[in-house]
Amino acid sequence: MKKNFLTTLKIPLFYYIESYGCQMNISDTEIIISILSKNGFLLTNNLKKAHIILLNTCAIRKKAEISIKNRLDHLRYLKSKNQKIPLFGILGCLSTSIEYSNLIDFSIGPNSYRKIPDIIRLVMMNDEKKINHILLSENKNETYENISPSPYKKKITTFLSITRGCDNMCTFCIVPFTRGRERSSNPYSIIKECENLYEKGYKEVTLLGQNVDSYLWFGGGFKKQIKINKNNEKIIDFSKLLDLIASKLPFMRIRFSTSNPHDMSDRVIEVISKHSNICKHIHLPVQSGSNKILKLMNRKYTREKYISLIQKIRSIIPECSISHDMITGFCHEEEEDHLETISLMNEVKYDYGYMFSYSPRPRTYAYKKLKDNVPEHVKKRRLKEIIDLQRIHSIFRIKKYLGTIQEVLIEGESKKNNQDWYGRNTQNFVVVFPKKLSKIGESVFVRIIDYTSATLIGKLE
């Protein structure tokens, strides 16, 4: 192959990266930074200085895909018709489906990030004017063990993936097709990484997975191995992992996300209650309050079982906050189904939530087999009703903190006032308060004197 000037000149290669979508993508971005840094690439925040521009993409909703395409449109000015530099790379869940082939030089899926340095070098050495995509044979067993995440901003909180992929096959969800089947990381590797993070100054870690409660380790990480593993004591599920980490690192705060109601066990709830360093917040997506819609979504629980789980959480951990995901306007959703969602919300009164209208995603069962038959204006109206109701419930929950004293881990400066810190309490509510002599990374006690629908306002005790 004929080498271009960047491969022959001994100059540092700078890359710029943007991350879109869920917490898993943020975690993946930190993994990518770690991989590139160990291979001699230098991170830059200056787009015009970058030899490589990477977008770590999300495919969970149509809106996310539109955002990426709009961003690519905006970045076109950086690369004229005959330029090879900067190289544009699409990473993540949109890597196999995003268009704009005349701008993109390569794309890499979520299971192949270890190959990024080699792919970049290969693209730079090629004679062709453009390389649109390099097809990679994904490592379907990849968990990125033994790669310590490198944040692109200095932080005292971080994410750590403990499972990747998903086996649940919800009919609306593209994750099993973009991230593959479910597999779990070695628990002792996870514990070691948590210890390393604590030694580096991190005060809080969030354990991540498409479905953390289905974490299961038999020495290989795959559920099918349970049939041939006869020593049950060696099997580590999520409750045991959570218990091990909390016991090993009593001064590190622990969060986790995301849970599937079908897989959350009583033992997980008991472990959360047992340890003071496990934050008292559970993100528990429900998606719909209608049993008919839950069945069409292939969610493996009923409305009644979900409510029973909520009641169990609140009986064992009364102070626990609960958040949700909700999809409105799914296939064949009628007004009665929507009203059942409203009534579920009124019964639970979530602390906060993430609410979306349904958009079909290619390759999913719903895209292929179900009819997207709820008119767009009806979706928008139902979504507004759900958002408005959640705002009422959020205020109902958050105002109960007024006058209380909350322990807060200081994470950084408030975006609205550089004289204030922000941090979160154990229930995951953001708390803003005057700095005084406190520092980032400290745990402080704050008296709550005011609130908005999403933020607690306080003063140091």
C-alpha positions as CSV (number, residue, x, y, z in Angstrom):
1,M,0.0,0.0,0.0
2,K,1.1,3.5,-0.7
3,K,1.4,5.5,2.5
4,N,0.1,9.0,2.8
5,F,2.0,11.8,4.5
6,L,0.7,11.3,8.0
7,T,1.9,7.7,8.2
8,T,5.4,8.7,7.0
9,L,5.8,11.8,9.1
10,K,6.5,11.1,12.7
11,I,3.9,13.5,14.1
12,P,1.3,12.9,16.8
13,L,-2.2,12.0,15.6
14,F,-5.0,14.0,17.4
15,Y,-8.5,12.7,17.6
16,Y,-11.8,14.4,18.7
17,I,-14.7,12.4,20.0
18,E,-18.4,13.1,20.8
19,S,-20.7,10.8,22.6
20,Y,-24.5,10.5,22.1
21,G,-27.2,8.6,23.9
22,C,-27.2,6.5,27.0
23,Q,-24.8,6.0,29.9
24,M,-23.5,2.9,28.2
25,N,-22.3,5.1,25.4
26,I,-20.6,7.4,27.8
27,S,-18.9,4.4,29.3
28,D,-17.9,3.1,25.8
29,T,-16.4,6.5,25.0
30,E,-14.2,6.3,28.0
31,I,-13.1,2.8,26.9
32,I,-12.3,4.1,23.4
33,I,-10.3,7.0,24.9
34,S,-8.3,4.5,27.0
35,I,-7.6,2.3,23.9
36,L,-6.5,5.1,21.7
37,S,-4.4,6.7,24.4
38,K,-2.5,3.4,25.0
39,N,-1.8,3.4,21.2
40,G,-0.2,6.8,21.0
41,F,-3.2,8.9,19.8
42,L,-3.8,12.2,21.5
43,L,-7.2,13.6,22.5
44,T,-8.1,17.1,21.6
45,N,-11.1,19.3,22.2
46,N,-10.3,21.4,19.1
47,L,-12.1,20.1,16.1
48,K,-9.8,22.0,13.6
49,K,-6.8,20.4,15.2
50,A,-8.1,16.8,14.9
51,H,-6.8,14.3,12.4
52,I,-9.6,11.9,13.3
53,I,-13.2,12.9,14.3
54,L,-15.2,10.2,16.0
55,L,-19.0,10.2,16.8
56,N,-20.1,7.5,19.2
57,T,-23.7,7.1,18.2
58,C,-27.1,5.9,19.5
59,A,-29.8,4.1,17.6
60,I,-32.5,3.6,20.2
61,R,-34.8,6.2,18.7
62,K,-35.3,7.9,15.4
63,K,-34.6,11.3,16.9
64,A,-31.1,10.2,17.9
65,E,-30.4,9.1,14.3
66,I,-31.6,12.5,13.0
67,S,-29.3,14.3,15.5
68,I,-26.3,12.4,14.2
69,K,-27.1,13.2,10.6
70,N,-27.6,16.9,11.5
71,R,-24.2,16.9,13.3
72,L,-22.5,15.4,10.2
73,D,-24.1,18.1,8.1
74,H,-22.7,20.7,10.4
75,L,-19.2,19.2,10.3
76,R,-19.0,19.0,6.5
77,Y,-17.0,22.2,6.4
78,L,-14.0,20.5,8.0
79,K,-13.5,18.3,5.0
80,S,-13.5,19.7,1.5
81,K,-14.0,17.5,-1.6
82,N,-10.4,16.4,-2.1
83,Q,-9.3,16.2,1.5
84,K,-8.6,12.9,3.3
85,I,-8.0,14.6,6.6
86,P,-9.7,14.7,9.0
87,L,-11.0,11.1,8.9
88,F,-14.5,10.7,10.0
89,G,-15.4,7.6,12.0
90,I,-18.9,6.5,13.1
91,L,-18.9,4.3,16.2
92,G,-21.6,2.7,18.3
93,C,-25.1,1.5,17.5
94,L,-25.6,3.4,14.2
95,S,-22.3,2.2,12.8
96,T,-24.0,-0.3,10.4
97,S,-26.9,1.8,9.3
98,I,-26.0,5.4,9.1
99,E,-25.8,6.9,5.6
100,Y,-23.7,9.9,4.4
101,S,-21.1,7.5,2.9
102,N,-19.4,10.4,1.1
103,L,-18.3,11.9,4.4
104,I,-17.7,8.8,6.6
105,D,-14.4,7.0,6.2
106,F,-15.0,4.1,8.6
107,S,-17.5,2.7,11.0
108,I,-17.0,0.4,14.0
109,G,-19.6,-1.4,16.0
110,P,-19.8,-1.7,19.8
111,N,-18.0,-5.0,20.0
112,S,-14.9,-4.0,18.0
113,Y,-13.4,-1.0,19.8
114,R,-10.1,-2.7,20.5
115,K,-9.5,-2.6,16.7
116,I,-10.0,1.1,16.3
117,P,-6.2,2.0,16.2
118,D,-5.5,-0.7,13.5
119,I,-8.6,0.5,11.5
120,I,-7.5,4.1,11.6
121,R,-4.0,3.2,10.4
122,L,-5.4,1.0,7.7
123,V,-7.7,3.8,6.4
124,M,-4.8,6.3,6.4
125,M,-2.6,3.9,4.3
126,N,-5.1,3.2,1.6
127,D,-4.8,4.6,-1.9
128,E,-8.5,5.1,-2.5
129,K,-9.9,8.6,-2.0
130,K,-12.5,7.4,0.5
131,I,-13.1,4.4,2.5
132,N,-16.8,4.4,3.4
133,H,-16.9,1.4,5.7
134,I,-14.6,-1.3,6.9
135,L,-16.5,-4.5,7.6
136,L,-15.3,-6.0,10.9
137,S,-15.8,-9.4,12.3
138,E,-17.2,-8.6,15.7
139,N,-16.1,-10.3,18.8
140,K,-19.5,-11.3,20.1
141,N,-18.0,-12.3,23.5
142,E,-16.4,-8.9,24.0
143,T,-16.8,-7.4,27.5
144,Y,-13.8,-5.0,27.5
145,E,-12.4,-6.5,30.7
146,N,-9.1,-5.1,31.9
147,I,-9.6,-1.8,30.1
148,S,-9.7,1.0,32.6
149,P,-12.0,3.8,31.4
150,S,-10.4,7.2,30.7
151,P,-12.8,10.1,31.1
152,Y,-12.5,13.0,28.6
153,K,-13.3,15.4,31.5
154,K,-11.8,15.2,35.0
155,K,-14.5,13.6,37.2
156,I,-15.0,12.0,40.6
157,T,-17.8,9.8,39.3
158,T,-17.6,7.2,36.5
159,F,-19.4,4.3,34.8
160,L,-18.3,0.7,34.6
161,S,-20.0,-1.9,32.3
162,I,-20.6,-5.2,33.9
163,T,-22.8,-6.7,31.2
164,R,-23.1,-6.0,27.5
165,G,-25.9,-6.9,25.1
166,C,-29.4,-8.1,25.9
167,D,-31.4,-11.3,25.5
168,N,-34.8,-10.0,26.3
169,M,-35.9,-9.2,22.7
170,C,-38.4,-6.5,23.5
171,T,-40.2,-5.9,20.2
172,F,-39.4,-2.2,20.0
173,C,-35.7,-2.4,21.0
174,I,-32.8,-2.5,18.6
175,V,-30.1,-3.2,21.3
176,P,-29.9,-7.0,20.8
177,F,-29.2,-6.3,17.1
178,T,-26.6,-3.5,17.6
179,R,-24.9,-4.8,20.8
180,G,-25.4,-8.5,20.5
181,R,-26.4,-11.2,23.0
182,E,-26.0,-10.8,26.7
183,R,-22.7,-11.6,28.3
184,S,-21.3,-10.8,31.7
185,S,-17.8,-9.7,32.8
186,N,-15.6,-11.6,35.3
187,P,-16.8,-10.4,38.8
188,Y,-13.2,-10.4,40.1
189,S,-12.1,-8.2,37.2
190,I,-15.0,-5.9,38.0
191,I,-14.1,-5.7,41.7
192,K,-10.4,-5.0,40.8
193,E,-11.4,-2.3,38.4
194,C,-13.6,-0.7,41.1
195,E,-10.6,-0.8,43.5
196,N,-8.4,0.8,40.8
197,L,-11.0,3.6,40.3
198,Y,-11.1,4.3,44.0
199,E,-7.4,4.5,44.2
200,K,-7.4,7.0,41.3
201,G,-9.7,9.3,43.3
202,Y,-13.2,8.3,42.0
203,K,-15.8,8.5,44.8
204,E,-18.7,6.9,42.9
205,V,-19.2,4.2,40.3
206,T,-22.3,3.3,38.4
207,L,-22.5,-0.3,37.3
208,L,-23.9,-0.5,33.8
209,G,-25.7,-3.0,31.6
210,Q,-28.7,-3.0,29.3
211,N,-30.1,-5.1,32.0
212,V,-27.9,-5.3,35.1
213,D,-30.2,-7.6,37.1
214,S,-29.5,-10.4,34.6
215,Y,-25.8,-10.3,35.4
216,L,-24.7,-13.9,35.8
217,W,-21.2,-15.5,36.0
218,F,-20.2,-19.1,35.8
219,G,-16.7,-18.7,34.7
220,G,-17.7,-17.8,31.1
221,G,-20.5,-15.3,31.5
222,F,-23.2,-17.0,29.4
223,K,-26.5,-18.1,30.8
224,K,-26.4,-21.4,28.8
225,Q,-23.5,-22.6,30.9
226,I,-25.8,-22.9,34.0
227,K,-27.0,-26.2,32.5
228,I,-23.5,-27.7,32.8
229,N,-22.3,-26.0,35.9
230,K,-23.1,-28.1,39.0
231,N,-21.4,-26.0,41.7
232,N,-24.0,-23.4,42.4
233,E,-21.7,-21.7,45.0
234,K,-19.5,-20.5,42.2
235,I,-22.3,-18.9,40.3
236,I,-22.4,-15.1,41.0
237,D,-25.6,-13.2,40.2
238,F,-26.1,-9.5,40.4
239,S,-27.1,-9.5,44.1
240,K,-23.8,-11.3,45.0
241,L,-21.7,-9.0,42.8
242,L,-23.4,-5.9,44.4
243,D,-22.8,-7.3,47.9
244,L,-19.1,-8.1,47.1
245,I,-18.4,-4.6,45.7
246,A,-20.2,-2.8,48.5
247,S,-18.4,-4.8,51.2
248,K,-15.0,-4.5,49.5
249,L,-15.3,-0.7,49.0
250,P,-17.3,0.7,51.9
251,F,-16.3,4.3,51.2
252,M,-17.2,4.3,47.6
253,R,-20.7,5.1,46.5
254,I,-22.3,2.6,44.2
255,R,-25.2,3.0,41.7
256,F,-26.5,0.8,38.9
257,S,-28.5,1.0,35.8
258,T,-30.6,-0.2,34.1
259,S,-33.0,-2.8,35.7
260,N,-35.6,-4.9,34.0
261,P,-38.6,-5.5,36.3
262,H,-38.8,-9.1,35.2
263,D,-35.2,-9.8,36.4
264,M,-35.0,-7.8,39.7
265,S,-34.8,-10.2,42.6
266,D,-35.8,-9.8,46.3
267,R,-32.2,-10.4,47.1
268,V,-31.0,-7.3,45.1
269,I,-33.5,-5.2,47.1
270,E,-32.2,-6.6,50.4
271,V,-28.6,-6.0,49.4
272,I,-29.4,-2.3,48.6
273,S,-31.0,-2.0,52.0
274,K,-28.1,-3.7,53.7
275,H,-25.3,-1.3,52.5
276,S,-25.2,2.4,53.2
277,N,-22.8,3.0,50.3
278,I,-25.3,1.6,47.7
279,C,-27.4,4.6,46.6
280,K,-31.1,4.4,47.3
281,H,-32.3,4.9,43.8
282,I,-33.6,2.4,41.3
283,H,-34.3,3.1,37.7
284,L,-37.1,0.7,36.8
285,P,-38.4,1.1,33.2
286,V,-42.1,0.1,32.8
287,Q,-42.7,1.4,29.2
288,S,-46.5,1.1,29.5
289,G,-49.3,0.7,32.1
290,S,-51.4,-1.5,29.8
291,N,-51.0,-5.3,30.0
292,K,-52.1,-5.5,26.3
293,I,-49.2,-3.2,25.3
294,L,-46.7,-4.9,27.6
295,K,-47.5,-8.2,25.9
296,L,-47.1,-6.6,22.4
297,M,-43.8,-5.2,23.6
298,N,-42.7,-8.7,24.9
299,R,-42.1,-7.3,28.3
300,K,-42.1,-10.3,30.6
301,Y,-44.2,-8.9,33.4
302,T,-47.7,-7.6,34.0
303,R,-48.9,-4.3,35.4
304,E,-49.8,-6.1,38.6
305,K,-46.4,-7.8,39.0
306,Y,-44.7,-4.4,38.4
307,I,-46.8,-2.7,41.0
308,S,-46.1,-5.5,43.4
309,L,-42.4,-5.0,42.9
310,I,-42.7,-1.3,43.5
311,Q,-44.5,-2.0,46.8
312,K,-41.8,-4.5,47.8
313,I,-39.0,-1.9,47.1
314,R,-40.8,0.7,49.2
315,S,-41.5,-1.6,52.1
316,I,-37.9,-2.7,52.3
317,I,-36.3,0.6,51.4
318,P,-38.8,3.4,52.3
319,E,-36.4,6.2,51.3
320,C,-35.7,4.7,47.8
321,S,-36.4,6.9,44.8
322,I,-37.8,5.3,41.7
323,S,-37.6,6.5,38.1
324,H,-38.9,5.1,34.9
325,D,-38.9,4.9,31.1
326,M,-42.2,5.3,29.3
327,I,-43.1,4.8,25.6
328,T,-46.3,6.3,24.4
329,G,-48.0,5.6,21.1
330,F,-46.7,2.1,20.6
331,C,-48.4,-0.1,18.0
332,H,-52.1,-0.6,18.6
333,E,-52.2,1.6,21.7
334,E,-55.7,2.8,22.1
335,E,-56.9,5.6,24.4
336,E,-57.8,3.0,27.1
337,D,-54.2,1.8,27.1
338,H,-53.0,5.3,27.4
339,L,-55.3,5.9,30.4
340,E,-54.0,2.7,32.0
341,T,-50.5,4.2,31.8
342,I,-51.8,7.4,33.4
343,S,-53.4,5.5,36.2
344,L,-50.2,3.5,36.8
345,M,-48.3,6.8,37.1
346,N,-50.8,8.1,39.5
347,E,-50.5,5.0,41.6
348,V,-46.7,4.9,41.7
349,K,-45.9,8.6,41.6
350,Y,-42.4,8.3,40.3
351,D,-39.6,10.6,41.4
352,Y,-38.8,11.3,37.8
353,G,-38.8,9.6,34.4
354,Y,-37.7,9.6,30.7
355,M,-40.7,9.7,28.4
356,F,-40.8,9.2,24.6
357,S,-43.2,8.6,21.8
358,Y,-42.7,5.4,19.8
359,S,-40.6,5.4,16.7
360,P,-40.1,2.2,14.7
361,R,-36.5,0.9,14.6
362,P,-35.3,-1.2,11.7
363,R,-34.6,-4.9,12.3
364,T,-36.9,-5.0,15.4
365,Y,-39.9,-7.3,15.6
366,A,-42.3,-4.3,15.9
367,Y,-40.8,-2.8,12.7
368,K,-41.3,-6.0,10.8
369,K,-44.5,-7.4,12.2
370,L,-46.5,-4.7,14.0
371,K,-48.2,-1.7,12.5
372,D,-47.2,1.8,13.6
373,N,-50.8,2.9,13.6
374,V,-51.1,5.6,16.2
375,P,-51.2,9.0,14.4
376,E,-48.4,11.3,15.1
377,H,-50.6,14.1,16.6
378,V,-52.1,11.5,19.0
379,K,-48.6,10.4,20.1
380,K,-47.6,14.0,20.7
381,R,-50.8,14.7,22.7
382,R,-50.4,11.6,24.9
383,L,-46.7,12.3,25.4
384,K,-47.5,15.8,26.6
385,E,-50.0,14.4,29.0
386,I,-47.5,12.0,30.4
387,I,-44.8,14.6,30.7
388,D,-47.1,17.1,32.4
389,L,-48.3,14.4,34.9
390,Q,-44.7,13.4,35.7
391,R,-43.8,17.0,36.4
392,I,-46.6,17.1,39.0
393,H,-45.4,13.9,40.6
394,S,-41.8,15.0,40.6
395,I,-42.7,18.1,42.6
396,F,-44.8,15.9,44.9
397,R,-41.7,13.8,45.6
398,I,-39.0,16.5,45.7
399,K,-40.8,18.9,48.0
400,K,-40.7,16.3,50.8
401,Y,-36.9,17.0,51.1
402,L,-37.6,20.6,52.1
403,G,-36.1,21.3,55.5
404,T,-34.2,18.0,55.6
405,I,-30.4,17.5,55.7
406,Q,-29.0,15.6,52.8
407,E,-25.6,14.0,52.4
408,V,-24.3,15.2,49.0
409,L,-21.2,14.2,47.0
410,I,-19.8,17.3,45.4
411,E,-19.3,16.7,41.6
412,G,-18.6,20.1,40.2
413,E,-19.6,23.7,39.6
414,S,-23.2,24.6,39.0
415,K,-23.8,25.6,35.3
416,K,-26.0,28.5,36.4
417,N,-23.7,30.0,39.0
418,N,-19.9,29.5,39.4
419,Q,-20.2,30.4,43.1
420,D,-22.3,27.2,43.7
421,W,-21.4,23.5,43.7
422,Y,-23.7,20.8,42.5
423,G,-23.8,17.1,43.6
424,R,-26.3,14.4,44.1
425,N,-27.9,12.8,47.2
426,T,-28.4,9.1,47.5
427,Q,-31.7,9.3,45.8
428,N,-30.0,10.8,42.7
429,F,-31.5,14.2,43.0
430,V,-29.2,17.1,42.0
431,V,-28.5,19.5,44.9
432,V,-27.1,23.0,44.4
433,F,-25.6,25.0,47.2
434,P,-23.0,27.8,47.9
435,K,-19.3,26.7,47.7
436,K,-17.8,28.2,50.9
437,L,-14.7,26.1,51.8
438,S,-15.9,22.7,50.4
439,K,-14.2,21.0,47.5
440,I,-15.0,18.7,44.6
441,G,-15.0,15.1,45.8
442,E,-16.1,15.9,49.4
443,S,-19.2,14.5,50.9
444,V,-21.0,17.3,52.8
445,F,-24.3,17.8,54.6
446,V,-26.7,20.3,53.1
447,R,-29.9,21.6,54.5
448,I,-32.6,21.9,51.8
449,I,-34.2,25.4,51.7
450,D,-35.9,25.4,48.3
451,Y,-36.6,23.2,45.2
452,T,-37.6,23.1,41.5
453,S,-39.2,20.2,39.8
454,A,-35.8,18.6,39.2
455,T,-33.3,20.3,41.6
456,L,-32.9,20.7,45.4
457,I,-31.5,24.0,46.6
458,G,-29.6,24.1,49.9
459,K,-27.0,25.5,52.2
460,L,-24.1,23.9,53.9
461,E,-24.7,22.8,57.5
